[in-house]
Amino acid sequence: MSLSDPSDLLVSEAQLLPLAEVLNLPPDRLLGVSPRALAALATLGVRNVFDLAMSSVFNTAAQIEDAADRKSTRLNSSHLVIS
């Protein structure tokens, strides 16, 4: 998956949309967002891709992924993430 092309992160029917329109799509238009995840995100007030990008959930997930990749992160040193 190419991070230089954000459309690679979208389901096929959303890949041709302008990115400004993508922000208004529900989060399940992103690859890997299951119906169960969509329901969980809704309980957090995440209704579209923009909400997800701006939410603390997105930032926390990025921090966890970073911690899994690097042993020297704050999360790993505090033993909050076990790798």
C-alpha positions in Angstrom: 0.0 0.0 0.0 1.4 3.4 -1.0 1.1 6.1 1.6 1.8 8.7 -1.1 -1.6 8.0 -2.6 -4.3 8.2 0.1 -6.9 6.6 -2.3 -5.0 3.3 -1.7 -6.6 3.3 1.8 -10.1 3.4 0.5 -12.5 0.8 -0.8 -12.6 0.7 -4.5 -15.8 2.6 -5.1 -14.5 5.5 -3.1 -11.0 5.7 -4.7 -12.1 8.0 -7.5 -13.7 10.6 -5.3 -11.9 13.9 -4.6 -10.3 13.8 -1.1 -12.6 16.6 0.0 -15.6 14.3 -0.5 -13.8 11.4 1.1 -13.7 13.3 4.4 -17.5 13.2 4.5 -17.7 9.4 3.9 -18.5 7.0 6.7 -15.3 5.4 8.2 -16.2 2.0 6.7 -15.1 3.4 3.3 -11.6 3.0 4.7 -10.1 -0.4 4.1 -10.2 -2.6 7.2 -13.1 -0.8 9.0 -15.5 -3.6 9.8 -19.2 -3.2 10.7 -18.3 -3.8 14.3 -15.6 -1.1 14.3 -18.0 1.2 12.6 -20.5 0.7 15.4 -17.8 1.3 18.0 -16.6 4.4 16.3 -20.2 5.7 16.2 -20.5 5.4 20.0 -17.4 7.7 20.1 -19.1 10.3 17.9 -17.1 9.4 14.8 -19.5 9.6 11.9 -17.2 10.2 9.0 -13.5 10.1 7.9 -12.9 13.6 9.0 -14.2 12.9 12.5 -11.9 9.8 12.7 -8.9 11.8 11.5 -9.6 14.5 14.2 -10.4 12.1 17.0 -8.1 11.1 19.8 -8.8 7.5 18.8 -6.8 8.0 15.6 -3.9 9.6 17.5 -3.9 6.8 20.1 -3.9 4.1 17.5 -1.0 5.8 15.8 0.9 5.9 19.1 0.2 2.2 19.7 1.4 1.3 16.3 4.6 3.4 16.8 5.2 1.8 20.1 4.9 -1.7 18.6 7.5 -0.7 16.0 10.0 1.0 18.3 11.0 -0.4 21.7 12.1 3.0 23.0 8.7 4.8 22.9 7.1 6.2 26.0 4.3 3.6 25.8 6.7 0.7 25.8 8.8 2.2 28.6 5.7 2.5 30.8 4.7 -1.1 30.0 1.4 0.0 28.6 2.1 -1.9 25.4 3.5 -5.4 25.4 5.3 -6.4 22.2 
